[in-house]
Amino acid sequence: MIQLFKKTQKIRRYYFNKGKFKLNYFLAITLNKMNRYEEALQNYDSAIQKNPENSDYYDGKADTLQKMNRLEEALENYDLAIQKYPQKSMYYFNKAQTLVKMNRFEEALENYDQVILKNPEDLMYYFNKGMIQIG
């Protein structure tokens, strides 16, 4: 984890010097991997404030919220990510996984259908959908 943090600091200096503002996003990812969720959320919020159109920021925030078991908030952020970039199948997949955790299986299946429509080659999506239908 220390190496990951050091790498993020290096990236931080690079982007800061280039005048780009992805610093908070990279820091949030690192903090999330270190299980420092509150700090990660603060950095996701800062990244979103600086660039509210970047869908990956909402997806990352939702992932952190899910790890904190704040599932309704996670769903809201997955919806925002989907709203910003509806073509990205992974957002629907992540939302479906959260819905499964909440035992909202019908909604999860609807999201898996979207995932499969957007990325029919990935067998993992079919497997996960099938597991809901079996279970």
N, C-alpha and C positions, 0 to 999 in steps of 0.2 A: 504494500500500500504506500509506503514511503516513496518508492520509485515512481509510482503513479502520480503522487502528489507533486514530486519534483518535476516530472514531465509536464504536468499542468502548469506549474509556475513558469517553466520555460515557454510554453505556448502562450501563457498570459503576457509575458514580456514581449513576445513577438507581435501579438495582436495589439497590445497597447501601443507599441512603437509604430505600428502600421496605421494606427488610428481606427482600428476596427473594434467592434463592440461585442465580440463573442466570448469575451473573457468570463463573464458571469455564467454563461452556458457551460463552458468547459469546467469551470470550478464546481458548478452544481453537479455535473456528472461524476466528478471525482469524489465529492462529498457524499453523494448517494452511494457510491461503491464502498465508501468507508463507514456506511451506516450512520452518517451524521445528517439525518434527514431534515431537521429543522433548518440547519444552515444551507442545505441543498435547496430547500424551498425558497429561502430568502434570495438565493442567487438565481433561481429560475424566475422569480418575480421581477428581479432587476433586469434580467435578460428580456423578459416579456415587455416590461416598461420601455426598454430601449428600442425593441423591434417587435411590436405586437403582431406582425404578419407572419412571423416564423413559426410554422406549425410544429416543428421539432421541439420547441421550447415547451409547448403545452403537453406534448406527449411525454417528455421527460418529467415534467412536473406531475403528471398523472401517475407515472410509474412510481415516483417517490411517495405520492399520496397513497397509492395502493399498498406499498410496503408498510405504511403507517396504519393500515387498515381504515383509512378514511375514504371508503369506497365511493360514496355518493359524490364527493369532491373530485375523485379520480375520474368518474364518469363524465362530469361536467367538463373537465379538461380534455378528455379524449374527444368529446363532442366538438370542442373548440378546435382541436387539431384537425379533425375531419372536416369541419366547416372551412378551415383555411386551405386544406389540401386534400380534397375528397378522393383523389386518385391513389393515394398511398394505402395499400392493403394492410400494412402492419398496424395502422391505427385502429382499423376495424377488428383486427385480431386481438390487440391489446384490450380493446373495449369488451370483446366477447369473453376474454379470460376473466375480466373483472366481474362481468355479469354472472359467470359460472360461480365465482366465489360467493356471490350474493344469492345463489340458487334461483336466479332469474333465467331459466333455461330457454324459454321461448324467445326472449329477446337476444340471448346469446346465439341461438340458431340463426336468427335473422342477420346478425352481424357476420356469422360465418358464411352465410350465403353471399354477402357483399364481398367478403374476403376472396371467396372462390371465384366470383365474377371478375374481380380485378386481377387475380393471379391464379388461374386455373392449373398451372403447372406444379404448384407446390403441394406435394402429397400430405405434408404436415397439417394443412388446413382441413383436408378431408378426414384425416385421422381424428383430429380434435372434434370436429362436428359429429363424427360417428360415435365417439365416446360419450357425448351428451345423449345421443339418441338411444344408446344401449343402456346407459346408467340410469 
